[in-house]
């Protein structure tokens, strides 16, 4: 699992490095004479990360950043029962992602009136990547991104415990979920995986 989290974070760092290089080259020229291939890639990143203004460097930096490894490991373990849940086994879904597309696994204990299904992923890596993109883009995790950015700007550590404290919207359990996440991180010594 750690290998997949590392791979997902490496992809995010590549996107972040592109943003850094793009804006370092573009700023002095005030965006004149930009390379069409680079602008095309910037457009794809804007779409992927849900950035409104194509040339808003700060918005990219806020959304394109790594997820603490200990947080990802703890959430995968909690949401998938250490990979033993039906969702993990039949849908490669480690993080309990829902879908409303009509294509997915029907939850066995879904409440009457609910229409969600459990999203099916082609691979476990795609599940991890989707989870990371979810934390980096979904409005429900704005506090996560704000706290991560503030830590980075102040040269402070932002690890799993800091990230866990912002996961109030990840589960219907709210505060209890945060407590469970933090206990999972501590009891399994997952902080050793945060750089």
Secondary structure, DSSP 8 states (H G I E B T S, - for coil): -HHHHHHHHHHHHHHHHHHHHHHHHHHHHTTTT--HHHHHHHHHHHHHHT-SSTT-HHHHHHHS----HHHHHHHHHHHHTTTTSHHHHHH--SS--EE-SS-SB--TT--TT---EE---SSHHHHHHHHHHHHHH-GGGHHHHHHHHHHHHTT----HHHHHTTGGGTSTTTHHHHHHHHHHHHHTTGGGG--
